[in-house]
């Protein structure tokens, strides 16, 4: 069973790179057109050149940002981290407060 491990690792990397390339938007692909990257991955996948080239040079990979940094515009933010959402909760809480309407 152990003799199949290298083959399975190469196959897993090949499949990962292929699916990652297919799911990457065209504007995030660097160097070559997306179709050319797919061909490179498929042709040179068995010797690991294609998948490794895709992972290193084919895709724009942004650095991970922590929760302390501001969110990029147009990016989804969790409700508990979204100041606009939290403010809207305070506004609706104030409208439904029964003690306010007892004057």
N, C-alpha and C positions, 0 to 999 in steps of 0.2 A: 504494500500500500504506500509506503514511503517513497518508492521510486516514481510514483505518479504525482507527487507533490510539486516538483518544479513545473511540470506540464500544466497542472491546475492553476498555479500562481500566474503563469504566463497567460493562460486562457482568461483568468479573472481580470488581469490588467488590460488585456485586449478588449474584452467586453465593456469594461468600465470606460475606457477611453473612447470607444465607439459610441456608446450611449451618451456620454458627456458631450461629445462633439455634436451629435444629432440634436441634443436638447439646448445647446448654446445658441443664443440669438446671433444673427449674422453680424450685427454691429460690435459684438464682443470678440469676434474671431480676429486674430492677428496673423500677419505674414502671408498667408495664402487664402484664397476663397474657401468657403466651408466645404464645398464639394471636393476640392483638392485635398483637404485635410482628411475627409472620409476615405478617399482613395489611398492616401499615404498610410493611414491607420490599418486599412484592410490588407494592403499589399505587404507592408513591412511589420505587421503585428507579430508574426511568429518569431522574429528575431528581436523583438522589443524596441526596434528603432522608431517605428511609427507611433505607438502609444506614448513612449517616453518623450518624443519630440512634441507631441500634442500637449502633454502635461506641462512641459517646460516652456514652450514657445508659442503654442497655438491659441491660448485663451488669455484674455485680460483677467487677471485675478487680483481683486482688490484686497487690501489688508483688512483683517477683521477689526471692527470697531467695538469697543466695550460700551456698556450702558452709560458711561459717564460722558461720552462724546455726543454731540448733537446729531440728530438723524438727518440723513441726506434728503433733499426735497424729492417728493414722489415715492419715497420708500415707506413701507408699512411699518407702523410703530404699534407695539402692544398697548392696549387701552390703559393699563396702569402706568405706562411711561409717557402717555400722550397728555401734555398739559391742557390742550383744548378740551379733551374728553373729560378730564378731571374738573375743569372749570364748569363744563355743562352739567356735571353731577351736582356741583354746589348750587348752580342756578336752579335746577329742578328741585333740589332739596329745600331751597328757600321758598319756592312756590307752594309746596305741599306741607309746609310746617303748620300744624294746627294751632300753635300758640300765637302765631302772627295774626291770625284772622279773628281772635277773640276780643278785639277792642271794643 
